Amino acid sequence: MTRSGEGPVLAVDIGGTKLAVGLVEPGGRLAAYDRMDTPNGPHLDPEVLWRTLRALLDKLLADSGTPKITGVGVGCGGPMTWPAAEVSPLNIPAWRRFPLRDRLRARYPGLPVRVHNDAVCVAVAEHWRGVGRGNDNVLGMVVSTGVGGGLILGGHLIDGSRGNAGHIGHMVVDPDGPPCGCGGRGCLEAIARGPALAAWAREQGWRPERQGASAKDLSDDAARGHPVAIAALRRAGRALGLAIASATHLCDLDVIAIGGGLSQAGPLLFDPIEETLRVHARMDYAREARVVPAALGQTAGLIGAAALVYSGDRYWSAD
């Protein structure tokens, strides 16, 4: 439980695009922040990446007057062993079974160091200080380069046997659908993640001459009325609505909070989610669930990582 008078938590958000670090106060305020592009490439030495992260953390603390910190919380792309946090992020090939938690424990001895999946940290943040606050049963989702999630039931984070509970991105929504990077077929992620959605739209004639066109470009064109772009977002919304309907029946949810880059499309994405959910969520209790945009934006991963330390009674079960 959060106690008054605590120092800030050193929070870290590690993804294939960016390394973000911050100092988060007990109330959830981000008191200091820094970030950089993630060094990447097939030949990057894992120790170079570790030293880069370590230098970014050292700079943040030095610029902030080297405060006394309460602990270290980390959200990192998966997969990982949990809770040992030997991480193998799909989008960071330099790290394969990299002992991230052990390295941070050695760097900050005597402090709690807690590492979880980055999408789980976003879900925790929205429950702790975002749109899920005051609700005991929340599914947090990130729809971006991938589709991930975290699950809060009875006011506590549900980890599962290996820390992967809530990973809604690999719920099958179309058994005859496209192949997924996990080796399956028709997973939600295979349909609704941004790069897959843009690729589908190009196959339908949207910007076929621009192979680098992104999901953000797709959302922008949908807002301008491009019919293929609109159809692509409706396709993603339907897949999301199907997965959410199943999750709601299974878990009896109060709130489903959706963040990530694709969520910025607004009603163009949320309207087909809502329409699909209302068609398929037929049990009375499932109709009570609310699907809402996440509130904490790009800092959610840092805030959720800090909550692993501040509110470990609700969000951390491994120590």
N, C-alpha and C positions, 0 to 999 in steps of 0.2 A: 504494500500500500504506500502511496506517496506520502512523504513526511515533509513538513515545512522546514526550511533551513538547509535543505540539501544543496550541494553544488550541482552544476549542470552535468548532464550526460553527454559524453562524446559520441555522436551518432554518425554512422557511415552508411552510404547507399551506393552499392557497387553494381554497375550494369555495363553492358557492352558498348554503350554510347558515352556514358559519363561516370566519373567518380565524384561523388558529392559528400561533403563532410559538414558537420555543424555542431554547435553547442545548444542543447535543448534544455530549457529550464523546467522545474517540476510541474508548472501549469501547462506545459506544452508549447510555450513560446520559443521560437527559434531565435536565439540571442546572437549567434554568429554563424556565418555560412561561407563556404568556398567550394569551388568545383573546378574540374578540368575534364577535357576529353580523355576517354580511356585509351591509353596506349594499346595498340592491338596489332595483329598480324601473325601469320603462321609461324614465324621464326623468332618471335619475341621471347626472351628469357623470362621464366617465371619470377626470378629474383629481381629483375629490373622492374617488373610491375609492382612487386611488393615494396621495393625501395621508393617507387614513385608515390604509392599510397602513403607510406610512412612519412615521406617528406611533406605531403599535403597536410597530414594530421599535425605534424610538428609546426608547420607554418600557421595553421589555424590557432593552435594553442599559444604560440608566441605572439601573434597579432592581437590575441585577446588578453594578454597579460598573464598567461600561464595559470589559469584558475585551477583550483582543486576540484577535480572531477569525481563524480559519484560512481561512475561505471562506464562501460562501453557497450553500445548496442549497434548491431549491424544487420542490414538487409542486403542480401546478395542473390544474384541470379543463380538458378539451379541448373542441374541437380546438385545435391550435396548429401553427404552423410550427416545425419542429425541425431543427437545434438553436438557431435564432435566437430561438425562444420569443416570437413575436408571438402572443399568446393571444386566443382567442375562446370562452371557456367558455360552454357552452350555457345554464347556469343563472345566468350573470352578464351580462345583455344590455348593460351599460354598457361592457364591454370587447369590442371587435371589432378584431382585429389590433393589440391594444395591445402596445407594445414592452417587455414586462416585463423581459426579460434586459438590454436596453440601459439601462433606467432603474436597475436594481440595480447594474449595472457602474459607472454614473456615480456612484451613491451610495456605493459601496464600491470605490474605485479600487485597482488593483493586486492584488485578490483574485480567485480563481476564483469565478465565478458560474455555477451549473449548474441548469438547469430542465428537468424532465421531466413527463410526465403523472402525475397524482396516483395512479392505480391502479398504474402502473409503480413508483412510489416505495413503495407498500405491498408489492408483490412483492419488491423489492430488500430492504426491511427484514426480511421473513420469511426470506429467504435469508441475510442478513448476521448477524442476531441472533435470529431467531425459529425456527419449527418446521422451516424448510428448511435450517437450519445443518448443514453436514457433508454435504449432498447437492449434486450438481453439476447436476441437471436438475429444475427446479422451475417450476411454474406457480402464480403468485399471483393470486387473484381477489378482487374486491370486488363483493358483491351487496347493493345498497342502492337509492338512487334510480335509479341506472343499474347496468349490469353491465360492469366493466372488468377488465383483467388485465395482467400483465407476465410475460415468459418468460425464464428463466435456463437456458441450455444450455451444457454443458461448463464450468460455473462462472462464466459471463459473461452479462451482460444482452444479449439480442438486441434490437436496435433496429429492424431493417428499414430500408428505403430512406428512410422519412419519419418514423421514430420511433414507429410504431404497431404493431410486432410484439407479439403476445400479446393483442390486443384481441378477446378471445373473445366479448364481448357481441354481436358481429354475425356470429357463426357461425350459419348457418341450421339450426334443429333441427326445423322444421315448415314445409315449403314452402307449405302451405295455411293457415298460422297467421295470427295478427293482424298488422296493419300495424305497422311500426316507425318511430320518429322519423327514422331514417336514410333513409327512402324505400323500404326493402325490406319483406319480409313474412316472418314466422315466425322472426325473429332470436331468439336466446336472451334478449336484453334485453327484447324486446317481450312475452315470456311471464313471465320470472322477476324483473324489477325490481319493487321494492316497490309503487309506485303502480299498476302494471298488474295486479299480483296482487290488490291490494285491490279494484280496479275489477271484475275478473273475479268475485271472491267476492260483491260486492254484486249483480251480475247473477244470481247463483245463490241470492240470498235472504239473504245475510249482511248484517246491519245496513243494510238498504236506506234507512232513515230518516236515516242519518248519513253524509252525503257526505264529511265530513272524516275518517272513520275511516281509520286508517293501517295500514301493514304490521305495525307493532308491536302494534296492537290485534288484528290478525288472528292473529299469533303467540300473543298472550295467550289469545285465545279458543280456538285450537287446543289449547293446553296444558290448557284446561278441558274439552276434549272436544267442541267444536262441530264437527259433521260437515262443514259447508261449509268452515270454516277449515282443518280437517285435509286436506280434498280439495285446497284451494288450495296448501298447502305441498307436498303430494305432486305436484301439477302442476308446481310450480317445481322440485322435486327431480328429477323425471323429465327435464325440459328440461336441467337442469344436468348430470345423468348422461350424457345423450346427447352433449352438447358435450364433456365431459371424456373420454368414451370415444374420440371422434374425435381430440381433441388428444393423447391418450396414444398412440394408434396412430401418429400423425404424428411425435411428438417423443420417444417413448421416455422418459417422465417417471418420476422417482422419487417426487415428492411434489406433491400439489395442495393448496395452502393456501387456504382460503376464509374471508374476513373480510367486514366490512360489517354493517349492521344486521340483515339477514335471517338471517345466520349465527347470531344469538343464539337462534334457534328450536331449536337443538340437534338431537336425534335426529329430531324431526318433519320436519326438512329433510334431515339427513344420511342417515337410513335409506333414503329413496327414491332419493337420489343413489347410494348404495352398491348398492342392488338393481339399478338401471338400468345402472350401470357394469359390474356383474358379468355381466349379460345380454349386453351389447354389446361389452365388451372381451374378445374371444375369443382373440387372439394370446397366446401364453404370456408374452411380455415385458410386455404391457400389463397382465396380471393382477398384476404385482408392484407397480404404482403404488398409493400410499396417499393417500386423501383425508382431510384433517384440518382442524380449525378453526384459523384463524390465531391466533397467540399474543399479539401486541403491541397489540391493541385500538386505541383511538382515537389513540394516539400513533404508530402505525406510519408514517403519512405523513411525519412529521417525522424519524423515525429513518432512513427510506429516503432522504429528501432529503439528510440529512447524509452518508449512505454514498456518494452521488454524488461528494462531495468527498474523503472519507477513503479510499475504495477505488475511485478512478477507474480503476485498472487493470482492474477487473472490471466496473464499472457505468457507465463514461462513455467513449465512443469518439469524441467530436466535436471535441476540441481537439487 
